[in-house]
Amino acid sequence: MPETSILRTWIGQSVKVVIDRPLGSQHPQHGFTYPVNYGYVPGVPAPDGEDLDAYVLGIDYPLHEFLGVCIAVIHRLDDKDDKLVLAKEGQNFTDEEILTLTAFQE
């Protein structure tokens, strides 16, 4: 199971994610709408027993999958389910932009 220090090694790496909650979809239990594409890295377990989660920033339409660069890791304080943040190659976001775009769930 990845720990935050290990997850930091993903920064700058190319990562493929499957999008199971595309932009504009609703969370099945909590009812909020996803303002960004959200998915997981297949075959990479997270501490919650599911695959490692990832946000995809900078894409303004729903996706099924995405190949991009990991630009950040969100370390969650309320549980151990840290998340990757991905963007297109060469696209950057400030820490504040990342926090704003992921605040709906973080």
HELIX and SHEET records of a PDB file:
HELIX    1   1 THR A    4  LEU A    7  1                                   4    
HELIX    2   2 ARG A    8  TRP A   10  5                                   3    
HELIX    3   3 ASP A   95  THR A  102  1                                   8    
SHEET    1   A 6 SER A  14  ARG A  21  0                                        
SHEET    2   A 6 ASN A  37  PRO A  45 -1                                        
SHEET    3   A 6 ASP A  51  VAL A  56 -1                                        
SHEET    4   A 6 LYS A  83  ALA A  87  1                                        
SHEET    5   A 6 GLU A  65  ILE A  74 -1                                        
SHEET    6   A 6 SER A  14  ARG A  21 -1                                        
END                                                                             
